[in-house]
Amino acid sequence: MYLTPAPNAPHTIDVVVVGAGFAGLYALHVLRKKGYSVRVFEAGDGIGGTWYWNRYPGARCDIESVEYSYSFDEDLQQEWDWPARYADQADILKYINHVADRFDLRRGIQLETRVTSALYDEAADRWTVATSRGETYSAQFCIMATGCLSTPKQVDVEGIGEFRGRSLHTAAWPREGADLTGLRVGVIGTGSSGIQAIPHLAAQAAHLTVFQRTPNFSIPAWNHPLSDAQRQVHKAEYAVLRAREWDSNQGICRVPVRGDHAMDATPAEREAEYEARWQMGGLSYYMSYVDLLTDPRANETVAEFVRNKIRQKVKDPVVAEMLCPKDYPFGTKRLCADSGYYETYNRDNVTLVDLRATPFERFDAGGVHTADGRYHGLDVLVTATGFDALTGTLSNIDIRGRGGERLSARWRGGPRTALGIMSAGFPNLFVTTGPGSPSVLFNMILGNEYHVDWIVRAIEDLRRTQRRSIEPTAAFEEHWTRHVNEVGNQTLFTQANSWYMGANVPGKARQILLYLGGFKAYKDTCEAVASKGYEGFALG
Ligand code: NA7
């Protein structure tokens, strides 16, 4: 049973957790086991976070499910059967709900409740957390398990409100689905969401028009159902696999991880490596040569390899060239893992519009005029325009720390964090997989587990030493923020207008939002900080 929302009086608890996705559920599980009073607030009317909201057709994870799953409980690993190499949204949601039931988590979660503010009371060393239901909670600790992709970006096209047909966002797809049979559908956005949805939309619609601003590199997922025998092999290998993941940079270990350089290989060797990665599929190129994301020459070799694959797949050479990314390095916008994406453009009922060559001119009730004088009549407009990633959700909550300083104001010029977990002036307020951490470039489930474990250890250490608060020093925050930027500047990631750079949201500071030094180095730093009595942090 879910909790009945508490009456208006302030409640005193140990920990407030915001968000009931993978991170929030694990935080609840660990904290409750250790005897803390915890309340999880979730805006949705179901648990699952990102996987609850993103139910567009084709939504699927891009890391194999045997890896994209909790590692903390061996029995859970052994009893759960993943139906396919990459689980779809429905199966991931089923798994999350199974975890909630299995560990009796539901009674700690309050649904349909948005946290509106979190104010730090300096005298009491506590956070006062207010919710959309008018309740107030007083908690010593706050864990913002708010996810990286939880504030959808609405399409910022002038006059789009004139359109009177049906509008759908991939991140807020109707729970009952949307029947597009026989309709004229337009889609804006060719990131992961668009690339996963487009083959499904094309199969249903009478006609699909894809409005593309920037083409993306996409690698076949080669998704397939898993047999019982394959699942048994996975289950037998879990212990070894998890150990390797925790010792890796990406948390993805079912494909070989190289340590050598593309520019030291011959063209034939590179070709063989890229072909092998193509056959492995998905994100495996991130585990290939180490210089692909630092050396433009190396990057161009793999970029051209993938462009040639696109040219082979797409029959119309003009359309193929439109689909070939040419103005940012390969992999610096997240690689996509697709099932039949490029092949979709060989269908008679699909049109690709290059918005750079022929931008939108004017929307009206029934469609849109583009700059080449064409009119695209539409019944439905799907926007797959992404998210105000990593910082958007935190900025939307009125979070005020010492002296009433707002987190959104402090981060206006770009997020400033210590280890991506805390910010100076905001004692006892933690973020999981947030900006300044490896975040989405590490296996997200393991990244969340790691952060929750680190945070809970810090809370336990405070209790053990009878301290009330932990907070990074301004000097350590400055050091870490500079380090994140310096490491980022050594890579090609800073050259793309990606959500990794905050570049997809007008007005957002342009800054690398992820720590690119790899999880291994990151974890070593976090462990060293903790083992030296939280060096760089002030304990109150
Ligand atoms: P993304 O990757 O941010 O993709 C959003 C897409 O929407 C991208 O192609 C954008 O083009 C496009 N977009 C955004 N605004 C506009 C306007 N105004 N006009 C035309 N096109 C626009 O979001 P996704 O949801 O696909 O994926 C997010 C992550 O989820 C993904 O990386 C995986 O980690 C899972 P642009 O590139 O900005 O030119």
Residues whose N, C-alpha, C, O or C-beta is under 5 A from the ligand:
A	BS01	NA7	V155 D156 V157 I188 G189 T190 G191 S192 S193 G194 F211 R213 T214 R334 A384 T385 G386 F387 N497 W499 N504
